[in-house]
Amino acid sequence: MASRLDLNLLRVFMAVMQERSITLAGSRLGLTQSATSAALNRLRQQLNDPLFVRTRQGMEPTSLATALAQPVGNALGLIRSALEEARDFDARSAEREFRLLMTDVGELMFLPKLTAWLHERAPGVRLSCRQAPRDQYGTELETGRADLALGMLPLGDRDFVQQRLEDDVLVCLASVRNPVVRQGLTVEGFLSAPHVVVRAPAMGDRFIVKALGKLASRRRVAAEVQHYLSVPMILRDSPFLAVTSASVAAALAAPNELAALPLPFKIAPLTIRQFWHKRWNNDPGHRWLRTCIASLFGKGARA
């Protein structure tokens, strides 16, 4: 059976596995919906398995599809790496998609500058950004379902490479009309004010809890949200506080009539890194993107 399989069918399989949508998978591969569906049906017939079933949550993989995902992803990644290593990467003419893992706050920090830079210098390069549970980052990078992870992500495994980009600090965001902006923020004021907290995979709150120690139980968490998008609207006309990185605060403060205040207790700086699996070290395109990111966001990089 393996000798009869078309590699293009496996590419379609992996795209549907990642997107959980035939339409989105086709868009990623540059295929129509009907062509993507036809390719998936051919693979279903060859493997004698539906591979994906429709549910309310979208296309969900069968047990066979789940078992195939990692080895197929590994195999396609090796083929791609071998082909890329055989030729230089010409950014001006390259047609390639890079898949990045990051949180929504990571998108806020990296994407505005990175997309503008790529549009000017590598118009055929496309970025696909998504979130995943942190405990799945290693598998995503190893299989090639993701090329890079960006953020505060200490992956200690020896098979991964990490590059330090910059240090950031946590600050407290509040409405410019909040009295703490005039009075200054004390530890007691911080603990007694209502807080809006961004849930995992955002990591800022766990650093605050660790820094406060026993005092953390006294903090008033009045609202938990999934993304940073709603935070400015919650803060704008309320007594709420929210902790973010200084770089995010710089992007959110002025347009939303917010002020960034220093935290009234000591907390270690946050190290921002890019991570990848060592198998992609010598991929010319991968190496080019890592160099671009380091030059744009590394310590000493120009704004």
Helices and strands as residue ranges (DSSP letters): G 2-4, H 7-19, H 22-29, H 33-47, E 52-55, E 58-61, H 63-85, E 96-101, H 104-121, E 125-130, G 134-136, H 137-143, E 148-151, E 160-168, E 170-175, H 179-183, H 187-192, E 194-198, H 204-212, G 213-218, E 220-225, G 228-230, H 231-236, E 242-245, H 246-252, G 254-256, E 258-262, E 270-277, G 278-280, H 284-297
